[in-house]
Amino acid sequence: MALNISSFKIDLEVETEGYWHELDDSRICIARLGNPRYKRLVRERLAPHLRKRMSEEQQDHTLGVILGETILLGWENVEEDGKELPFNKETAIRLMTSPEYKDFRDVIVYLAEREEFYRRDYIEACKKKSLSG
């Protein structure tokens, strides 16, 4: 059987605007790692540091800020310490830069790297499934 190259088409809007993932009873909107906003911000934030070495802490913090601004785009029904946690950019950045939430950040990055969530075929199949179910 021939490789259907069309199966690799991505939804450019979803890549940047995010795909809604269901985690437990919550939903989290995550854009694809490497989307145009992400790339632009990486260039802006890291370019000044190309000639001098950043510490590991600085690198982690800068990456966390970039993730909070361009990858973690929203959530619904999320709590912190038993209290509802409304989404805003400041909270997203706080969670992405906090060493205490490293595992949460790793989940966000893992989902942002999974190309199938941003492929047109996958998105269409999910839409059909939700309409029929």
Phi and psi in degrees as GROMACS dihedral restraints (atoms count N, CA, C in turn):
[ dihedral_restraints ]
;  ai    aj    ak    al  type     phi  dphi    fc
    3     4     5     6     1   -75.6    20    10
    4     5     6     7     1   149.3    20    10
    6     7     8     9     1   -72.1    20    10
    7     8     9    10     1   123.4    20    10
    9    10    11    12     1   -87.0    20    10
   10    11    12    13     1    97.7    20    10
   12    13    14    15     1   -61.0    20    10
   13    14    15    16     1   -23.3    20    10
   15    16    17    18     1   -63.4    20    10
   16    17    18    19     1   -22.7    20    10
   18    19    20    21     1   -68.0    20    10
   19    20    21    22     1   -10.8    20    10
   21    22    23    24     1   -95.2    20    10
   22    23    24    25     1    -2.2    20    10
   24    25    26    27     1   -63.3    20    10
   25    26    27    28     1   134.9    20    10
   27    28    29    30     1  -106.2    20    10
   28    29    30    31     1   158.6    20    10
   30    31    32    33     1   -89.7    20    10
   31    32    33    34     1   106.3    20    10
   33    34    35    36     1   -62.9    20    10
   34    35    36    37     1   -32.6    20    10
   36    37    38    39     1   -68.7    20    10
   37    38    39    40     1   -46.3    20    10
   39    40    41    42     1   -65.6    20    10
   40    41    42    43     1   -35.3    20    10
   42    43    44    45     1   -55.9    20    10
   43    44    45    46     1   -40.0    20    10
   45    46    47    48     1   -95.5    20    10
   46    47    48    49     1   -38.8    20    10
   48    49    50    51     1   -86.4    20    10
   49    50    51    52     1   -14.9    20    10
   51    52    53    54     1   102.9    20    10
   52    53    54    55     1   153.2    20    10
   54    55    56    57     1  -112.2    20    10
   55    56    57    58     1   135.4    20    10
   57    58    59    60     1   -85.6    20    10
   58    59    60    61     1   114.0    20    10
   60    61    62    63     1   -98.1    20    10
   61    62    63    64     1   141.1    20    10
   63    64    65    66     1   -97.9    20    10
   64    65    66    67     1   121.2    20    10
   66    67    68    69     1  -125.7    20    10
   67    68    69    70     1   115.7    20    10
   69    70    71    72     1    54.7    20    10
   70    71    72    73     1  -127.2    20    10
   72    73    74    75     1   -98.3    20    10
   73    74    75    76     1    17.1    20    10
   75    76    77    78     1  -112.7    20    10
   76    77    78    79     1   163.0    20    10
   78    79    80    81     1  -126.6    20    10
   79    80    81    82     1   137.2    20    10
   81    82    83    84     1  -130.7    20    10
   82    83    84    85     1   129.7    20    10
   84    85    86    87     1   -94.8    20    10
   85    86    87    88     1   120.8    20    10
   87    88    89    90     1  -130.4    20    10
   88    89    90    91     1   125.9    20    10
   90    91    92    93     1   -83.4    20    10
   91    92    93    94     1   163.2    20    10
   93    94    95    96     1   -75.1    20    10
   94    95    96    97     1   136.5    20    10
   96    97    98    99     1   -62.5    20    10
   97    98    99   100     1   132.8    20    10
   99   100   101   102     1    91.3    20    10
  100   101   102   103     1     7.4    20    10
  102   103   104   105     1   -67.2    20    10
  103   104   105   106     1   166.1    20    10
  105   106   107   108     1   -56.7    20    10
  106   107   108   109     1   -40.0    20    10
  108   109   110   111     1   -63.2    20    10
  109   110   111   112     1   -43.5    20    10
  111   112   113   114     1   -60.0    20    10
  112   113   114   115     1   -48.3    20    10
  114   115   116   117     1   -61.4    20    10
  115   116   117   118     1   -42.4    20    10
  117   118   119   120     1   -62.2    20    10
  118   119   120   121     1   -45.6    20    10
  120   121   122   123     1   -68.4    20    10
  121   122   123   124     1   -35.8    20    10
  123   124   125   126     1   -60.0    20    10
  124   125   126   127     1   -46.3    20    10
  126   127   128   129     1   -61.0    20    10
  127   128   129   130     1   -45.8    20    10
  129   130   131   132     1   -64.6    20    10
  130   131   132   133     1   -42.8    20    10
  132   133   134   135     1   -82.2    20    10
  133   134   135   136     1   -29.4    20    10
  135   136   137   138     1   -98.0    20    10
  136   137   138   139     1   -23.9    20    10
  138   139   140   141     1   -55.4    20    10
  139   140   141   142     1   -43.2    20    10
  141   142   143   144     1   -62.9    20    10
  142   143   144   145     1   -16.9    20    10
  144   145   146   147     1  -103.1    20    10
  145   146   147   148     1     5.5    20    10
  147   148   149   150     1   -65.7    20    10
  148   149   150   151     1   -30.8    20    10
  150   151   152   153     1   -87.2    20    10
  151   152   153   154     1   -18.5    20    10
  153   154   155   156     1  -124.7    20    10
  154   155   156   157     1   149.4    20    10
  156   157   158   159     1   -77.5    20    10
  157   158   159   160     1   136.5    20    10
  159   160   161   162     1   -91.9    20    10
  160   161   162   163     1   146.4    20    10
  162   163   164   165     1   -70.0    20    10
  163   164   165   166     1   162.5    20    10
  165   166   167   168     1   -59.8    20    10
  166   167   168   169     1   -38.6    20    10
  168   169   170   171     1   -63.6    20    10
  169   170   171   172     1   -42.3    20    10
  171   172   173   174     1   -64.2    20    10
  172   173   174   175     1   -41.9    20    10
  174   175   176   177     1   -61.6    20    10
  175   176   177   178     1   -47.5    20    10
  177   178   179   180     1   -61.0    20    10
  178   179   180   181     1   -43.5    20    10
  180   181   182   183     1   -64.7    20    10
  181   182   183   184     1   -45.7    20    10
  183   184   185   186     1   -62.2    20    10
  184   185   186   187     1   -44.5    20    10
  186   187   188   189     1   -62.4    20    10
  187   188   189   190     1   -41.1    20    10
  189   190   191   192     1   -60.7    20    10
  190   191   192   193     1   -41.6    20    10
  192   193   194   195     1   -62.7    20    10
  193   194   195   196     1   -44.9    20    10
  195   196   197   198     1   -61.7    20    10
  196   197   198   199     1   -43.2    20    10
  198   199   200   201     1   -62.3    20    10
  199   200   201   202     1   -43.3    20    10
  201   202   203   204     1   -66.5    20    10
  202   203   204   205     1   -27.7    20    10
  204   205   206   207     1   -90.6    20    10
  205   206   207   208     1   -26.5    20    10
  207   208   209   210     1  -126.2    20    10
  208   209   210   211     1   -14.4    20    10
  210   211   212   213     1  -114.2    20    10
  211   212   213   214     1   -51.6    20    10
  213   214   215   216     1   -85.0    20    10
  214   215   216   217     1   102.0    20    10
  216   217   218   219     1  -106.1    20    10
  217   218   219   220     1    -9.3    20    10
  219   220   221   222     1   173.9    20    10
  220   221   222   223     1   165.4    20    10
  222   223   224   225     1  -158.6    20    10
  223   224   225   226     1   160.5    20    10
  225   226   227   228     1  -134.0    20    10
  226   227   228   229     1   141.2    20    10
  228   229   230   231     1    60.0    20    10
  229   230   231   232     1    49.6    20    10
  231   232   233   234     1  -113.5    20    10
  232   233   234   235     1   138.6    20    10
  234   235   236   237     1  -122.1    20    10
  235   236   237   238     1   155.8    20    10
  237   238   239   240     1  -134.7    20    10
  238   239   240   241     1   123.6    20    10
  240   241   242   243     1    53.7    20    10
  241   242   243   244     1    39.3    20    10
  243   244   245   246     1    80.8    20    10
  244   245   246   247     1     2.6    20    10
  246   247   248   249     1  -116.4    20    10
  247   248   249   250     1   142.9    20    10
  249   250   251   252     1   -56.5    20    10
  250   251   252   253     1   138.6    20    10
  252   253   254   255     1  -117.5    20    10
  253   254   255   256     1    97.6    20    10
  255   256   257   258     1   -64.8    20    10
  256   257   258   259     1   146.3    20    10
  258   259   260   261     1   -80.5    20    10
  259   260   261   262     1   135.5    20    10
  261   262   263   264     1  -156.0    20    10
  262   263   264   265     1   162.2    20    10
  264   265   266   267     1   -60.0    20    10
  265   266   267   268     1   -39.5    20    10
  267   268   269   270     1   -61.6    20    10
  268   269   270   271     1   -41.9    20    10
  270   271   272   273     1   -69.3    20    10
  271   272   273   274     1   -39.7    20    10
  273   274   275   276     1   -60.1    20    10
  274   275   276   277     1   -44.5    20    10
  276   277   278   279     1   -65.3    20    10
  277   278   279   280     1   -41.6    20    10
  279   280   281   282     1   -58.7    20    10
  280   281   282   283     1   -45.3    20    10
  282   283   284   285     1   -68.5    20    10
  283   284   285   286     1   -37.7    20    10
  285   286   287   288     1   -74.6    20    10
  286   287   288   289     1   -20.4    20    10
  288   289   290   291     1  -102.0    20    10
  289   290   291   292     1   -10.4    20    10
  291   292   293   294     1   -80.7    20    10
  292   293   294   295     1   124.3    20    10
  294   295   296   297     1   -58.3    20    10
  295   296   297   298     1   -29.8    20    10
  297   298   299   300     1   -64.9    20    10
  298   299   300   301     1   -25.4    20    10
  300   301   302   303     1  -107.2    20    10
  301   302   303   304     1    26.6    20    10
  303   304   305   306     1   -56.1    20    10
  304   305   306   307     1   -40.8    20    10
  306   307   308   309     1   -65.0    20    10
  307   308   309   310     1   -38.9    20    10
  309   310   311   312     1   -63.8    20    10
  310   311   312   313     1   -45.0    20    10
  312   313   314   315     1   -59.1    20    10
  313   314   315   316     1   -41.7    20    10
  315   316   317   318     1   -62.2    20    10
  316   317   318   319     1   -38.0    20    10
  318   319   320   321     1   -64.6    20    10
  319   320   321   322     1   -44.1    20    10
  321   322   323   324     1   -60.5    20    10
  322   323   324   325     1   -46.4    20    10
  324   325   326   327     1   -64.2    20    10
  325   326   327   328     1   -42.8    20    10
  327   328   329   330     1   -57.2    20    10
  328   329   330   331     1   -47.6    20    10
  330   331   332   333     1   -68.3    20    10
  331   332   333   334     1   -34.9    20    10
  333   334   335   336     1   -69.9    20    10
  334   335   336   337     1   -22.6    20    10
  336   337   338   339     1   -87.4    20    10
  337   338   339   340     1   -16.1    20    10
  339   340   341   342     1   -77.6    20    10
  340   341   342   343     1   104.6    20    10
  342   343   344   345     1   -63.7    20    10
  343   344   345   346     1   -27.9    20    10
  345   346   347   348     1   -62.9    20    10
  346   347   348   349     1   -27.2    20    10
  348   349   350   351     1   -68.2    20    10
  349   350   351   352     1   -16.2    20    10
  351   352   353   354     1  -110.9    20    10
  352   353   354   355     1     2.9    20    10
  354   355   356   357     1   -82.1    20    10
  355   356   357   358     1   141.1    20    10
  357   358   359   360     1   -57.9    20    10
  358   359   360   361     1   -44.2    20    10
  360   361   362   363     1   -58.7    20    10
  361   362   363   364     1   -44.2    20    10
  363   364   365   366     1   -65.0    20    10
  364   365   366   367     1   -45.2    20    10
  366   367   368   369     1   -63.0    20    10
  367   368   369   370     1   -43.3    20    10
  369   370   371   372     1   -64.1    20    10
  370   371   372   373     1   -41.4    20    10
  372   373   374   375     1   -63.4    20    10
  373   374   375   376     1   -38.8    20    10
  375   376   377   378     1   -66.3    20    10
  376   377   378   379     1   -40.7    20    10
  378   379   380   381     1   -61.8    20    10
  379   380   381   382     1   -45.3    20    10
  381   382   383   384     1   -62.9    20    10
  382   383   384   385     1   -41.4    20    10
  384   385   386   387     1   -63.5    20    10
  385   386   387   388     1   -42.1    20    10
  387   388   389   390     1   -70.9    20    10
  388   389   390   391     1   -30.7    20    10
  390   391   392   393     1   -72.7    20    10
  391   392   393   394     1   -33.4    20    10
  393   394   395   396     1   -86.8    20    10
  394   395   396   397     1   -19.7    20    10
